[in-house]
Amino acid sequence: MTRFVHNLAFILLTIGSGIFASLGFTEEGTFGTPKGDEGTRIFKATEHPHYSGEFRLKGDRAFLVGNMSDRSPWDHMDYAGKRLTAVKGTIDIEVNERTNSGNVTAEFLEGAHQYRIVFDRFTERAPFQDGGIATRIYEHGDSNNGDSLYPKTWLYLGGWGTSTMYKDGHVLYKDYDAHFMVMERSRDPKTHEVRYPVKRMMPGGETDPASMEIDLWVRSKEQNSDNFPPFETFVHLVWEEVTWR
């Protein structure tokens, strides 16, 4: 009887130790479960072991903010959504965030003229731009990244650098500053209004994370305080339909 009790205790102890070991292993090896003080933080792209850095996207359903023939003074942010011109055109993004290289090409028709923007030189002018192409960051508004021209928005992908714009096959603007954003939707889908700036009670930006858009800015270095934004030239395009490829 004593031997039986001893053997039973040994078996139970062995099983119990195995269970605890198994539980410990499961806790350490479970992916997607916050550990320690991680909370629900979003990991940097480079913290993923199979991150390629390669992004391929397309934008459709394009709007030009204002038009190409606007005379100063003009408003090419148009928070009220009253001066958007629907244009036929697309944007193709094929970039590598790791190497800060690739090509962004936007084409659109306005009236009888065809425009093409080639954005293929990416450079960092602030640390958050991560070499010229960055992913998974907040920008604009009160994010402390970039200017406050737009509400604080989550960038799935963003790029900064230099572009050349063509009109009917001829150079219109050469080596102009450019910025693209694959971002949370900023405009109301019905009114196209950007609800900004407003006094808000919550920390998130004045955007809608349920959808996304692509914005592209091409701007001159020359300033003009009569315009908004205060540049001599500021071309602003928005694509409301985003396809990841």
C-alpha angles and dihedrals in degrees: 000000000000091000090050092052091047092050092046091051091049091051093048092047091049093048092046092050090050092052093050092046090049092050091048092050092048092051092051095043101045111114120211094027116115112240129203110333096342093110110178098318118156111241122233113256091246090058089070112089096220099043109141098182089223118132126184117180140155131204127207137172095057131200128190112212102231113335139281093254097053114138121218129297096055139149113224096172094058100185089182092060093227100119104049116130117205108226134181107246150104141218123219119198121192110162141143112225093195095057097030090231141117139080138288114192124184124184129180143159123229115179109314095338131093120211130194129186121197113194110179108134114083123188137168119238096166131028094248089062088070098212096325103307122061138172135200100022139123118241139179128011111054094333091109087232117106127337129318097246090113134031119270105280138177111245114212084186135353138178136195130190143077133328142177122222125206131200116201089340096310127106110262101168120014125199095355122164113262138188130183128191131193094197149152113289110277100179129070106251092228106035099023088224120152106216094218143162099021135142105259131191098203129066097237120096125258092266136104113244089193090081142016144218140190120237125190126190126190114183142171126238089231113096130220116181092197090070132068112253090030099244131116088233127022119164112190124186130178129195114197098191117065126189124190112209 
